[in-house]
Amino acid sequence: MKVAFVGKGGSGKTTLSSLFVRHLAGRGLPVVAVDADINQHLGVALGLDEALAAKIPALGDRLPEIKEHLRGDNPRISAASAMVKTTPPGRGSRLLRFRGDDPFHEAGQEVHGVTLLATGPFNDDDLGVSCYHSKTGAVELYLNHLVDGPGEYVVVDMTAGADTFASGLFTRFDLMFLVAEPTRKGVGVYRQYTEYARDYDVAIRVVGNKVQSEDDVAYLREHVGNDLLTWIGQSAAVRALEQGRADTALEDGNVAALDRMRAEVDACVKDWDRFQRQAVEFHVKNARRWANAATGQNLEEQIDHGFRFPAAYPG
């Protein structure tokens, strides 16, 4: 399952995504965690030393190699340079196995049983001339080509705000956890996200964070209704993790919240036909809006209408 953590800046999105990743890995479940946040803090939140986290190869800096690998022998893609972030796979493309032998997973860092990938931060060459979409494009290509199987979890810590809705990236996930504080700004982000996703059959569940009382829970229920899945309360264990200590057990109520989140993910039904249909839809939109002009080609010709994802990756 492909899972995103989204929300406004400061909501605790990275903290909750790291807690969920730790929760899965602690139960022996296979997890790939992807740091797609411009601040790149997920590695440290998972327990990596800051210096080691900073050395994880940035996917955003390896796009030529990534595109050449994914292109494979697909005759509809004239060159790797003609691939854009929305380019969908077709017959001849290389599909990705979960934790497979490919440029994505080879760049990962193992941390406590988790494979951690990173888009990379802005660097000096990016400042003033680029947007973070150039980095998250690597994540979109990864998700577009990854055939994940039952019991395999890909957890992506997205950048704050509405960037998840750029170029159709939001349709690449089986479930989106929207981290919301019990405040007007917190529930305001929920309304924005649900409006964006309204016509695309995207599953969004709200996870309340920094909840201190029943009044906070009631506030969230009033504003997000049945989309409120669970909530995380004030936690000495989380504070210890944020201070670099892992010597305090997570409270029972917060463990139960993480269990509830996992159950919601496991209840999702994979729909590969919809996944490919939405990939094609947004590739056409991007081709017509900017990508055809940017590449000098008609990128709609990259679409292989006869392609179907395998129900399970062969071999």
Beta strands, then each sheet from edge to edge (+ up, - down):
strand 1: 2-7
strand 2: 31-36
strand 3: 96-97
strand 4: 109-111
strand 5: 114-118
strand 6: 146-147
strand 7: 153-158
strand 8: 175-180
strand 9: 204-211
strand 10: 228-233
sheet 1: 4+ 5- 2- 7- 1- 8- 9- 10-
sheet 2: 3+ 6+
end
